[in-house]
Amino acid sequence: LKSRALQRISFNFRAGSIEQPIYAGDVVRAIFTAAIQQVEGALDLAGAEKVTRRELTSLAGRILGTRPSIVSLPISMGLMMASLMERLLKNPPVTRVMLEVLDHDDDIDIEPALVALGGLELTGLNDTLRAVLKD
């Protein structure tokens, strides 16, 4: 995200995809709380705010003092590039499977998890980005 936000022209696959970024510290607190409270079953947890990849990159740019122009590329182009890398490289930096896992719209209802975790409060997106984008 940081490298995309620092670029003058930022290429994103399917920039309209919905993301729900969560602060890693919140994940750790959730795991710790679930263990202490002996919460049973699986919990669906994500960030409280939903933004597009385009918005996320732009917000990161604002925090870093840049204004990247974001170009949205079709995911099919990424899948073709990944397929080619899989054939040509012994250890490709990205695979089709990786892209397929990453290419989805997040739409997670976090309320049940927050209630199960005793009202856990999540770090806001701006604070999360400030924390993870600093040098």
SVG drawing of the C-alpha trace seen along z (x, -y; Angstrom):
<svg xmlns="http://www.w3.org/2000/svg" viewBox="-24 -16 37 39">
<polyline fill="none" stroke="black" stroke-width="0.4" points="0.0,0.0 2.8,-2.4 4.6,-1.9 1.4,-2.3 0.6,-5.5 4.0,-7.0 3.8,-6.4 2.8,-9.2 0.7,-6.7 -0.5,-3.8 -1.8,-0.7 -4.4,1.4 -6.2,4.5 -9.9,3.9 -9.6,0.6 -13.3,0.7 -12.9,3.8 -14.1,3.3 -11.6,3.6 -12.0,3.7 -8.5,3.1 -7.9,4.0 -5.0,2.9 -2.8,5.9 -2.8,4.7 -6.6,5.1 -6.3,8.7 -3.8,9.5 -6.1,7.9 -9.1,9.9 -7.1,13.2 -5.9,12.4 -9.5,11.4 -11.0,14.5 -8.5,16.7 -9.0,15.0 -12.8,15.0 -12.7,18.6 -14.8,17.5 -16.0,20.6 -16.4,20.9 -15.1,18.8 -15.4,15.1 -15.5,13.0 -13.4,9.9 -12.4,7.1 -11.9,3.4 -14.9,1.2 -14.6,-0.9 -15.2,0.3 -13.4,-1.5 -12.5,-0.7 -8.9,0.1 -8.9,-3.3 -10.0,-5.1 -7.5,-3.2 -4.6,-4.1 -5.7,-7.8 -6.1,-8.0 -2.6,-6.5 -1.3,-9.0 -2.9,-11.9 -1.3,-10.6 2.1,-10.4 1.6,-13.8 1.1,-12.5 -1.7,-12.4 -1.3,-9.3 -3.3,-9.0 -4.9,-5.5 -5.4,-3.4 -7.7,-0.4 -6.6,2.7 -8.9,5.7 -8.2,8.7 -8.1,10.8 -4.9,8.9 -3.3,9.8 -4.3,13.4 -2.8,13.6 0.5,12.0 0.6,14.4 0.0,17.4 2.9,16.3 5.2,15.8 4.2,19.2 5.4,20.7 8.6,18.7 9.9,18.3 10.8,21.0 9.5,18.8 7.1,16.2 6.4,13.2 2.7,13.6 0.5,16.5 -3.0,16.9 -4.1,18.5 -2.7,15.5 -4.6,13.0 -7.8,15.1 -7.6,15.1 -7.0,11.4 -9.7,10.5 -13.0,10.3 -15.2,7.7 -15.0,7.6 -18.4,7.3 -18.0,8.6 -20.5,7.9 -18.2,7.3 -20.8,6.7 -21.3,10.3 -17.5,10.6 -17.3,7.3 -20.1,8.3 -18.6,11.7 -15.3,10.0 -17.0,7.8 -17.3,4.7 -13.8,4.6 -13.2,1.3 -11.3,1.2 -8.7,-1.3 -10.0,-3.7 -8.8,-3.5 -6.9,-6.9 -5.1,-5.9 -4.3,-2.4 -2.8,-3.9 -0.8,-6.4 0.6,-3.6 1.5,-1.3 2.7,-3.9 5.2,-5.6 8.9,-4.9"/>
</svg>
